[in-house]
Every structure is written in structure tokens, then in C-alpha cells.
Amino acid sequence: KIIREKRDSVSCLCLLGKLQLLAASYLNGHIILWDPLLKDFRKFYFDQETGVYYMSYDSIKNILITGGFDHDIFIYDPYIDNSAIYKLKGHNWSISGITSNEKEAEIISIDILGTIKVWDAQTFLNFQTLNLNESTIDAKKPNDGGKRQKLSSNIKMLYMPKIKKADNIVMHGFVN
């Protein structure tokens, strides 16, 4: 009965292969782990106040990574907790995509305005940020006494992860 009362439109499905569970996220912010063999639920997560838009599963770290309308990325451990074990803050807009690069122990996220953040999957710290909408780069020129300047750039970078293989992330450069 509680499941019927709490459900909303499904926004994403993610298979947790090792656990043989199916994670379903909803636009009301809830996540439910389903057991497809028993046709029943295993766990509920209610940490996100707004809708969950995207999920990814890191089978090496055994973490479920979610993001949505509230600008944060939530990390869940399906084995031990019924709530998020970590929250990654740093995006200023809704999360529109997440992938896990298991080989390099990275989490890659993008928001709706094109800010890409690369996070360390062990420490959960952000170590790289790319902005697809900026046409300038904030950098130091070596021959200018170390003063910071805005350098013009007409090259933008875009992550294009291959479907079902998060360890093969291709980076494309293109000119405006």
C-alpha cells in the first residue's frame, strides 16, 4: 500500500547487476530498489526533495549515483543504508546526466547549462570542471608576470560516453 501512495512518474531505470535489483527513480524524488525475481521492493530512498532525473551504478564500488532537479548528486550504498551516504555539491543547475568511469574511479556529471564535473569516486571530491558555455578560459600567461587573464578560446570540449561502457569516455573538440 505504501508503494502505491508514494509512486509518481518513473524518470529512470538502472540495473544493479551484482545485486540483481532494479533501481527505479521517480519525479517525486523517491528511489525504489525492486527485486524482479520476487516482484517486490527491497529498499526506499527519500533523500531527494525534488525529482530524480538520472542514475548510474558503479559495480566496482557498489554505489548508486543519482542526480536531478535539486543540483546535488547523491551517493547510495544499496548494501547498508536506507539513506544517502554522501552528497556531492557543486552544480548550480539541475543535473542532466551522470556516468561512472569504473576503470578510473571517476564520476562524471553534467548539468543543464553544460557544466561538466569530474569527481573522484573514492574521496568524492571534484577535481575537474569544464564549462561548455564559456568562450574564455581563466588562466595565467607565462610571459605576463603571472597575472590572471581571460584568454579567448573558440574550442569547446564535450564528453561523449559510450552507452553501457563508462570506462570508454571519448572527448571531442570542435571549433565554433
URFEN-V690806 format. One record per run of one state. SS is the DSSP state (H for helix, E for strand, C for the rest). FROM is the first residue (numbers start at 1). TO is the last residue. If there is no record, write none. Layout:
ss from to
SS FROM TO
SS FROM TO
//
This chain:
ss from to
C 1 1
H 2 6
C 7 9
E 10 16
H 17 19
C 20 20
E 21 26
C 27 30
E 31 35
C 36 39
E 40 45
C 46 51
E 52 58
C 59 62
E 63 68
C 69 72
E 73 76
C 77 85
E 86 88
C 89 94
E 95 101
C 102 105
E 106 111
C 112 114
E 115 120
C 121 125
E 126 131
C 132 135
E 136 140
C 141 147
E 148 152
C 153 154
E 155 162
C 163 164
E 165 175
C 176 176
//
